[in-house]
Amino acid sequence: MSANVSFHPQTLPWDEGLAPLDEGAEFLGMGRSTTFPFPQWRASDEHRTVFFDEGHGHPLVFVHGLGGNATHWEFVAEALVGRYRVVGLDLVGCGWSRKPERRYDIALLRDHLLSFLDQRQIGRATLVGHSLGGAVCLAAALAQPQRFHSLALVCAAGVAPVPAWMRLSAPIFLRRQLLYRTLLHGADFIVRHVFVDSPEDNRYVRWFRDTAMRDAPGNPNLRAFARVCESLCWDVLRSDITAELPRLRLPTLAIWGDHDHLTRLSSALRAVDSLPRARTVVLRRCGHMPMVEKPQDTVFHLERLLQNPP
């Protein structure tokens, strides 16, 4: 990281309550990168938000997916930081931000994102959301479109309604103990099916698998993830904003992997087509996490969005 893009936490009044995330701690949480190149900070707000904020210029705000954290954007943010201000946060209930015992829904995460942007004094940003983060970014853009420059949806959840059988079966399966046991014994199977490339063939996939499969003794992070999913997944499953999409006039980029097994590609792309100003990119031989599996392609299309918006 070059010296001229380093972030100085004393520059804003809100920064008085910042504390560096202890990167020397023995364990920083399931799925958190140990090679992340930027300083990470913990704010003193109600969510004790963990975030990074680097570089100068047009702000790109990265929002992770379900069970993710800000470091999942490592390779994309690292490639863009010399030309843009790159910012990412751990949403409430995720990563190292607070995980209070409460009901979680997209509205809560939307409000957390908007509050974070206010406190960091970030305006006219481009929101970049992956999976659940895409649903959160869409909700923020629909609520306050005037404050954003553009929107990038990366295999976004919540764009199109899910099949009826998933909604009907959700109350049976979305219980924290059942979720915990399923994730505990099926995590390796799930991670393998997130990508097309194998860890042996793709160093980025290998990096993700190595970080995602770690947890502290007793699996505290996995247990917290199951607890948050109990209500949050139910809210995502019953969410349907397709009727609202035509009023979103921000330049929008939709990036999908052609082998994404976690979102319904055809339904999502039909929904994106209803946006007045949208461009769709389908990456070949790519699964649910393009920013990990194909970071160079993701960076290329993000910069094209900024330089030549639809």
N, C-alpha and C positions, 0 to 999 in steps of 0.2 A: 504494500500500500504506500503510495507516495505521500510525502509530508504535506504537500499543498492541498490535500483533500481531507485532512484529518478533522474530526469534529471536536469542538471545544465546548464542554458542557457548561461553562460559565457564561455563555453568551445570551441566555434568555432568563427572565425572572423565575420561570418555573423550574429551571435547572438547579436552583438552590437546594432542592430536595432530592437531587439525583445521587445514586450510589452506584459504583461499578458492580456489575455482576461478577462474582468471584470465579474467574475462569480457572483458578488454581484448585478449586474444590475437586474432591475425588470423583464426584458424579454430578453432572449437570442436567440429568433428566433424559428420559427415553427419547431417542430421535434427535437430540441436540448435537450439532456438529462440534467436534473437537478441533476442527481446522478452520473455523469461521474467522475471516481476516480482519473484522472490524471490532472495535470495543462495543460491549453490550452494557446497557444501563438499566437500572431499576428506578422508576419514578416514585414519588410519594403520593400519587393520586389514590383514589379509593380502590382501584384494581391493582395497585402496585405494578404498573405496566412495565414489562421488560421490552426493550426495543434497541434498535441501532439507528443511527442518523449520520450519514456520511456524504461528503462531496458538496458541490455547489451547482446552481443552475436550476433547470426545471425539475420540480420534485416528482419522483416516482415512488408511490407508496405500495408496498408489497404486503398482501394479506394471505396468510397460509390456509391450508385446508384442515379438515377435521382431524384432531389429534396431532396436528403439526405445530410448528413454531417458526419464528422469523428466520432461523438459520437454514431452512429448506430452500431459501432463495440464494444461497451462497454463490453459486457459479454465475447466475444472472446478474446479481448486484455487483459482484466483483468486476464483471466485464463492463458495466455501465458507469461505475462511480467516477471515472475520469471526465465524464461529459455531463452528468446529471447529479442532482441530490437524490440519493437512494435512502429510503426509510422503510423499516419493517418493524412490526410489533408482534408480541404474543397476545392474542385475544384473551379476554377474561375466560377462565376455565381451561386454558391451554398453556403449554410451555411452562415458563416460570412465572407468569402472571398469576394473580390470586385465583383460587378455585373454590369459592364459597359454596356451602351446601344450600342450593337454591334451584329453582327451575331455570333452565337455559333455553333461549330461543334466539332466532335471527335478530329480532328487535333489540335484544340486550347487546348482542355483539355489534350491531349497527351503531347503537348509541355509544358504545365504547370506542369504536373507530372514529366517530365524529368528534367526540370529546377529546380524544388523543390529538386529532388534527388541530383542534382549537388551541390546545395547550402547547403544541409545538409550533403554533402560528404558521401552519402550512395551508396555503390557499392555491387555487387553480392547479391542483395536482392531477396527475394521471393515476388512477387506481388500478392496481394489477392484482386480481384475486384468483386463487386456485381452488377448485372444488367448492367446499363450504365457503371459503373466502370469496369466491365469485358471487355466491348468493348474498353475502354480507356487503360486498361492494355494490352490487345491483341495488340493494335496499337503501344504501347510503346515497347513491346517485339519484334514485327516484325521490328520496326525501328532500334532498338539497342539490338539485342539478346545477344551480348557478355557481357553486363553489368548485366545480371540477372542470378540468380541461378535456379529459378523455377517459376511456374505460377499456381495460383489457380483461377478458374472461378466459381463463385457462382451465379447460375441462370443468366448467362451472356447474355446481349443483343448483337445484331450484329453478333452473331456467324453464324446464318443461315439467308438467305433472308426471308423477311416477305411476306405474300400473296399479290398478285397484287392488290386486292381490297383496301388494306390498303394504299399502295403507291398512288393509284389513288385518293383516297378520302382525303388524307392528306392535300392538299392545301385548301380544303374547311373547314376542322375542326381545323387546326393548326393556329388559329388566337387568339391573346392574350386575347381579350375581351370574346370571346366564351369559350376559355379555362378557363379563370378566373371564369365565371359564372358556368361552368360545375363542376369545382373543388369546388367552394363555396357550391354548393347545393348537390354535389355527393360525397364529401370527405369521409363521414362516410361509404357509400356503398363501395367505393373503398378500404378503409382500412379493412373492414370486409372480403373482398374477397382476400386480400393478404395472409391471414393465413387460416389454417385448424382449429386449436384450437380456442376456444372462449377466450375472455379476462377473463372470470370467471374461466376457467380451466387451464390457462397458465399464470403465473405471468409475463413472458417475453412479451407475446402478450399484456397483460394489460399495462405494462410499455410503449410499443411502442404506443399504442392507446392514452394513456394519453398525451404523448409528441407531437404526430403528429397532434392532433386536436386543439392545442393551437395556437393562433396568437395574435398579438397586435391589439389595436383598429384601425379599418380601413383596417385590413388584409394586411399590407405592404409586408409581406413575401410571402403570397399567390399571390399577384399581381406580385411580382418580379419573382416568380416561373413560372407563366404563360408567362411572357415576355421572359424568357430564353428558355422555352419549344417551343416557336413559331418557332425558327430556329433549335434548337438542336434536337427536336424529328423528324423533317423532315430529318435531316442528318442521324439519326440512321435508319429511315425507308428505306432510299434508299441505305444504306451501305450493301455491300456484299463482304466479304473477304474470302469466302470459297475456292477460287482458291489459295489463299496465305497460307492457313493453313498448307499444307504439308511441307513447308520449315521451319516451327517453330519446332526446335528440343529440346526445353527446356522440362524438366520433367513437365507435366501438370496434374493437378487434376481438374476435373469437378464435382461440387456438385450441384445437382438439387433436388427440392422437387417434389414428384410425383403428387401433386395437384397445381403446378405452372400454374396459368391461364394467366400470362403476357408474358411468352415466350413459343415458340412451342417446347415442350420437345423432341418429336421424331425427329424433324428436327435438333435441336441443338445437340442431341447426335450423330446423323449420321455425322454431321460436325466434332464433337470432335474426332470421330473415325478415321478421316483422319490425325490426328496429329501422328507423328512417335512415341512419347513417352507420352502416355496419360492414365489416369485411370479415370473411371467414377463411381460416387457414386450417387444413387438415394435414397433419404431419404423418408421413408414411412410416410404418414399422415403429410406432410409438404408442405407449400405453397411457396411463392416467396422469403421469407427472412429467410433462414435457420439459419443465424447467430443470428437472434432474436428468432425465434420459437424453434430451436433446437441447442443452442450454444454449448452444450457439444459434440454432434455429430460432429459439425463443427470443434471444436478444435481437436477431436480425429483424424479426417481425415487429417487435416492440419499437425499435427505432424507426421502422417504416411507418408505424402508426403516428409517431410524433412528427416525422418529416413530411409525410404525405397522407394525411388523414382521409378517411372515406367521406 
